[in-house]
Amino acid sequence: MMKVDKLLKKIPESTILDHISLEVEEGEFIAIIGPSGSGKSTFLKCLAMREKWTSGKYMVDDTDIFANKFAGTRKIRRECAYIEQSPTLHPKKTALKNVLIGQYHQTPLWRMATGMVRSDDYMGAMDTIEQVGLLDKAKLKIEQLSGGERQRVALARALVHGAKVILADEPVLGLDPKSVDSVMQQLQKLCREQRITVIAVIQQVELAERYASRLIGLSQGKIVVDVKGRRLMQAEKNKIFN
């Protein structure tokens, strides 16, 4: 589904990502782990095309993203949803409105201008909100929701607007334990039941081990561990964190 070949990301006097290569299959739940400064968030932003690559090749399905610049960028924006630690949502609008409005590059101009929605869109949004366990919160404003609930609104928004890949940067950072498990379970469920691909930066190694189907460890901008989801051996942890 996705293939990254020799991704290099440099800034003056520093290499952030050092010729990273990997292939990602549909429905995988990949946890990116590593110490601070290892390049985790930058890697995610490169996949989302929010950071410029210094060099490398990027294939999604059969599309060469850089060889077909306009079509490639549009494909990434349409099919890959980037969810930040604190999702950008409209605090004064309801969860439902946030899901329907979506992000600027996913929403038709007429809807942004008028705020109107079709009945099919409304029902689709409500179905997706129910999927993420927030049907009873659909009419509440974002400012009334907890951090974990806001993350799930962001997930619902991505799904409604056709995302096939979720790129989540520390989606459970700062959440209470119950919300952490709720968000992680929802990500896992999307992979298993809808074949959505999730690539998430996860700070807590034990969470990554418990929920992800694949673990990728970064150290100094390089992939040093790439294994199926399981408890890491101490030698593998040493490669990543020492």
HELIX and SHEET records of a PDB file:
HELIX    1   1 LYS A   40  LEU A   47  1                                   8    
HELIX    2   2 LYS A   69  GLU A   79  1                                  11    
HELIX    3   3 ALA A   95  ILE A  101  1                                   7    
HELIX    4   4 LEU A  109  THR A  114  1                                   6    
HELIX    5   5 SER A  119  GLN A  131  1                                  13    
HELIX    6   6 LEU A  135  LYS A  137  5                                   3    
HELIX    7   7 ILE A  142  GLN A  144  5                                   3    
HELIX    8   8 GLY A  147  VAL A  160  1                                  14    
HELIX    9   9 PRO A  177  GLN A  194  1                                  18    
HELIX   10  10 VAL A  205  TYR A  211  1                                   7    
HELIX   11  11 GLN A  234  PHE A  241  1                                   8    
SHEET    1   A 4 SER A  14  VAL A  24  0                                        
SHEET    2   A 4 MET A   2  ILE A  11 -1                                        
SHEET    3   A 4 SER A  55  VAL A  60 -1                                        
SHEET    4   A 4 THR A  63  ASP A  64 -1                                        
SHEET    1   B 6 CYS A  80  ILE A  83  0                                        
SHEET    2   B 6 VAL A 165  ASP A 169  1                                        
SHEET    3   B 6 THR A 197  VAL A 201  1                                        
SHEET    4   B 6 PHE A  29  ILE A  33  1                                        
SHEET    5   B 6 ARG A 214  SER A 219  1                                        
SHEET    6   B 6 LYS A 222  LYS A 228 -1                                        
END                                                                             
